[in-house]
């Protein structure tokens, strides 16, 4: 088995701290040149750099820099060791948390399914699930607010479809008319919706005008446990929907007054939920979630339907959907 390529410390620092708008291209060139020089494949370099930035940095820009770098003769940088200094001994680490065991312990004998959540939902999902998007837009956004829907995608080396491009930004009522007339927008990978309203000038964090929702999504947890945990967490959950894959998305009302307040609240929330296997990457206010009413064909978990299971438009309290007595 070949050893993992050595990534210089300064390059790892760059990757961990994406540059602000205006300095991003220079940082991309620096990171790509280093990674290519260390022998990473073009696909691996693209995946690493793509994960650093939102859609304001295009796939084309990243691919162009990689193409340029592969034509150069960058030399690999060897791991450095300072003479006279021994590396610090590694501290013993605790075993990684077991999300399934932690959730099972938290829930006890309680379990719920999709039917239970629909029955408990203050806004009952529509009979025709393909128009679930109408209910979500009507319940969680105000007339005049701009919503951003994305249907374009790229497929990575693992076969996973990732949202791509700026999508389509529409006033809420215009988006609802479009869905009534033509159905929920979608592609082979389904559809995504930017959870928080935008200003119509872009789709980055700086373009978010209301820091309203945060996303809870799970990694490698059975669907039944995901649903049951969301139903019992003492959080202001406004919506629960299926991704069409193997995960459920929970929309948590944050109502941050500023982007800094939003990030602090969300960071604290995700840290608390880390033992339950909640994805720790969902921290930015321009985060995309799945748009219910769409059907996905790539990365299908069950039947590929992105469905709305629970909607409570005005819920702001931190009580569980199902109380401890149920």
Number of C-alpha atoms within 10 A of each C-alpha: 3 4 5 7 12 14 18 16 11 11 17 12 11 15 18 10 11 16 16 10 12 8 10 15 16 10 19 24 16 15 23 26 23 22 28 22 19 18 17 17 14 17 12 15 20 19 14 15 21 17 10 16 18 17 16 13 18 14 15 9 12 19 18 11 18 24 13 12 20 16 9 11 10 15 12 17 13 11 9 8 9 7 6 6 7 8 8 6 6 6 6 6 6 6 6 7 12 12 20 17 11 13 18 16 10 14 16 8 7 16 17 17 15 18 11 16 22 17 13 17 20 14 17 17 21 15 8 9 18 19 21 24 28 24 20 24 18 14 16 17 19 13 11 11 17 22 24 25 23 24 22 20 19 13 13 13 9 6 10 12 19 13 18 16 17 18 20 16 22 18 18 21 19 15 22 21 12 15 18 13 9 9 16 23 20 18 16 15 24 30 28 27 22 22 26 26 26 25 17 17 10 16 24 20 17 14 16 22 18 19 25 20 27 29 28 26 21 22 15 13 19 13 18 13 20 27 24 22 21 22 27 20 18 15 20 21 30 21 24 27 25 24 29 28 18 18 20 26 20 25 22 22 22 21 15 18 11 12 17 11 14 21 18 13 16 24 17 11 19 22 13 11 17 14 16 24 21 22 17 18 12 18 20 18 27 26 20 20 24 24 30 29 28 28 24 22 16 17 17 16 16 11 11 20 21 26 26 31 27 27 25 20 20 13 16 15 11 13 16 16 20 19 11 10 5 7
